[in-house]
Structure formats: structure tokens, C-alpha cells
Amino acid sequence: MKVNDMAAHITSSRLSIANRLLAFVIITALHANASAQAPITAADGSQDRQYWAATLYRIAAPVILNLAGGSLKANMPVEVPPGQGDAFFRQVTHLEAVGRTMAGVAPWLALPDDDTAEGKLRKQLRGAFLKGIANGVNPAHPDYLNFRTEKQPIVDAAYLAQAFIRAPKALWEPLDKTTRQRLIDEFKALRSRTGAYNNWLLFAGINEAFLLSIGEQADPVRIEFAKRKMAEWYVGDGWYSDGPKFSMDYYNSYVMHSMLVDFLGILVAHHMADPAEHQAAVQRLVRYAEFTERLIAPDGSYPAFGRSITYRTGAFQALAHAALMEKLPPHVAPAQVRGALTAVMRRMFDGCANFDDKGWLVLGFCGHQPGVADIYTSTGSLYMATLGFLALGLPADNRFWTDPPADWTARKAWTGKPLHKDYKVEY
């Protein structure tokens, strides 16, 4: 549905006031997004930042605002892979959407309030999340999120844990006492189940690390097992094996590097890991981020290989995380990462029909391609796309946004410009 058509649609008496309000804010973001598609002529990254903020808002608003309005389960579609029934997915997809969305937007929402248009969007989403998560852990509420049954909630609680770890003062501390205690109880209830012998160990570990970070008793066995197996599964040159056998896909970015760095950061603060372990994890993330920057083609495309390509821009969480931590290597300029990621976002969210007519993400990579969805994927799964936007947590006056535009590695390589030779690392 075109923006003008959607604007006419929301005046229909068939939509509730709450739904009209939701549609209005989505349209606002769509208009901002459309205006941001003009060619970049500025001497810095201010237009890039406006585009990132509008696009992230466009992705996240349907999830967060519906949760706040008590209409997430009523309004969010539950699209599943061809041949799969939706009964199981309806038990887990809503927590998926909330946890994955919040893990990506958390650094942005942690920025202080200001009177800019972007600042108003942040403030709105932050307030909506605080209201919405109270709904999500209230057993009497229609949008009560399922932490209690099935194995999948172990995964998506972990992304919610990451959100709280990344923005405790913005997202955890303002919650009322009842909501905090309900969340604690839900996280502890996850201990009744186990998952796969792969990255799921890290999910269980960071759930416990989150509890540790807020002064709760954590399960030391889950923590230690995750820490030891992740160290064991490092295979070199910035890559982890996802379990005993290596998989060539984007899970090093979707999960392994960023979650491990956040996990170990908590453990170091509580004297449960050596600072050298955390430093090694950061170095490995940086090396992997450098590799993924080289995957971004001059036109912003990147290879669609491996599991879970429906997670779209989540494939660049590690690169965005390295930029957020200001840990990029000296030969990878912040502006070239900004340019590369902006090109990916424009190619992905302007060049592909990745939203339905109500603003929800659809199964696919570039458009509606349900046949590429894995058997565990549903609508909520797709919101891992927000993870590619972590660098929005850098303030607008950071050099990531203020430096003039710069070509990324593939652009340099394919235009005959000097570029840094790649290398192998031993750590």
C-alpha cells in the first residue's frame, strides 16, 4: 500500500482510535523514510543518521506500540514457512518480536532526550516499551508473553536480556517494582528447559548473566558451561563454530560475537571471568566485523547464504557493534562503515518490498519470499533485523556521523583505489 493510500485508509471508521494512532505514527516514519531516500550531498553523515533513525523506527514501531496498546497479539500477523502450521508459532512469535526488536533499539533508546525529531521518536518508543513490557509480563493481560512453555523462549528472553544489559538506565531501572519482579520470575522460569547444543548455551548463559547484573542469584552452571563451550568453539581468524561443527552462515553476527561480548562483560564485572577473556572476545568480534565489512558490495548488496537469511540486516550486528564500541581497526574508518551499512539498509528496505501493507516485516530476504524461511522462522523472528542498527547508539556528534563520506572496502577494490590488504589473525 502506498503512503498516500495508507493515509486515506486510516480515516476508515473500521479502524479503532488506537489503530489509527499506530497507523499515523508508522506513516510519519514512512514519510521521513521517503524523504531520506534523496541522494546524499551533505559533507557529513547527518542525512545517513536521519535515514537510519526513520528506518529503525519504521521496523520497530509496530511491535513496540502495539505491545504498549495491548494489541500485539491481535494485530501482529503470524506468517509461517510453507507447509508449517501456526499453532506452535503463536505460542512463541510475540516474545520473539519483542526481544529481538529491543536488543537492536536499546542503544538508541539509551541516548538522552532532546527536542529533535529523532529525540521525540526515541522518547516515544522508550515510553511505549516501559508500558508495553508491563503488559507483557502481566499474566492477566491479553498480550502476556510466553516465557513458560516451549524451548524457544530461552532464545528470545536472551535478546530481551541483551536489551536490558545494553540500556539498563533507560529500559530496566524505570520499570515499576511489580514489573521488575515479574520479569525476574519469568527469567528464572526458563530454567525448567534446555535447548540445542550450540549457540543456545549462550542464550541460557546471558539470561543468567542478566539476573546476575541486577543482583539476583544466577545459575553458575549455566554461566560456566556457556563460557567454556564458547571458548572451545572458537575456530580462528574471527570465527566461531556454532556447536561442535562449523556452519558457514551469519550466526557469528546474529548471536555469537555480540552476545558473548555482552555476556563476558557482565561476568568480568562480577569477578566470574578474567578481563583477558573479555578482551579476546572483543578482538575476535572486531576481526569478524572487519571481514563482514568486506562482504558489502559497492551497490549495498551482500551474499544471501546460510541459515536464517530472513533476519536481513541482523547479519551486520557485529560490524555495527564494533562501531558502537568504537573498536574498529585503524584501517577501517567509521565513515566507511557508516556508508557501507547505509548502502545495505537502502538496498534492503528501499529496494525490496519487505513490509506488508500494515508495516510488518514479511518472510523473505528481498521481498516476500516465504520459501527461503527456515522451519523455525515466523513473523516475530524477523525482527532480528534491528541488530544491524546498533551504531545509532552513538550520539549525533560522534565522528561516526560527523566525518565526511568514505568508500568502503568493496568500493575501493572495484574502482581501483588503494585498499588495505586482508590478513589472518592468530588470536
C-alpha positions, 0 to 999 in steps of 0.5 A: 500500500502506498503512503498516500493510500495508507493515509486515506485508509486510516480515516476508515471508521473500521479502524479503532482510535488506537489503530489509527494512532499506530497507523499515523505514527508508522506513516510519519516514519514512512514519510521521513523514510521517503524523504531520506531516500534523496541522494546524499550531498551533505559533507557529513553523515547527518542525512545517513543518521536521519535515514537510519533513525526513520528506518529503525523506527519504521521496523520497530514501531509496530511491535513496540506500540502495539505491545504498549496498546495491548494489541500485539497479539491481535494485530501482529500477523503470524506468517509461517514457512510453507507447509508449517502450521501456526499453532506452535508459532503463536505460542512463541512469535510475540516474545520473539518480536519483542526481544529481538526488536529491543536488543537492536533499539536499546542503544538508541533508546539509551541516548538522552532526550532532546527536542529533535525529531529523532529525540521525540521518536526515541522518547516515544518508543522508550515510553511505549516499551516501559508500558508495553513490557508491563503488559507483557509480563502481566499474566492477566493481560491479553498480550502476556508473553510466553516465557513458560512453555516451549524451548524457544523462549530461552532464545528470545528472553536472551535478546530481551536480556541483551536489551536490558544489559545494553540500556539498563538506565533507560529500559530496566531501572524505570520499570515499576517494582511489580514489573521488575519482579515479574520479569525476574520470575519469568527469567528464572522460569526458563530454567525448567528447559534446555535447548540445542547444543550450540549457540543456545548455551549462550542464550541460557548463559546471558539470561543468567548473566542478566539476573546476575547484573541486577543482583539476583542469584544466577545459575553458575552452571549455566554461566560456566558451561556457556563460557567454556563451550564458547571458548572451545568453539572458537575456530580462528581468524574471527570465527566461531563454530556454532556447536561442535561443527562449523556452519558457514552462515551469519550466526557469528553476527546474529548471536555469537560475537555480540552476545558473548561480548555482552555476556563476558562483560557482565561476568568480568564485572562480577569477578566470574571471568578474567578481563583477558577473556573479555578482551579476546572476545572483543578482538575476535568480534572486531576481526569478524566485523572487519571481514563482514565489512568486506562482504558489502558490495559497492551497490549495498548488496551482500551474499544471501547464504546460510541459515536464517537469511530472513533476519536481513540486516541482523547479519551486520550486528557485529560490524555495527557493534564494533562501531558502537564500541568504537573498536574498529581497526585503524584501517577501517574508518567509521565513515566507511562503515557508516556508508557501507551499512547505509548502502545495505539498509537502502538496498534492503528496505528501499529496494525490496518490498519487505513490509506488508501493507500494515508495516510488518516485516514479511518472510523473505530476504528481498521481498516476500519470499516465504520459501527461503524461511527456515522451519523455525522462522515466523513473523516475530523472528524477523525482527532480528533485523534491528541488530544491524542498527546498533551504531545509532547508539552513538550520539549525533556528534560522534565522528561516526556521523560527523566525518565526511563520506568514505568508500568502503572496502568493496568500493575501493577494490572495484574502482581501483583505489588503494585498499588495505590488504586482508590478513589472518589473525592468530588470536 
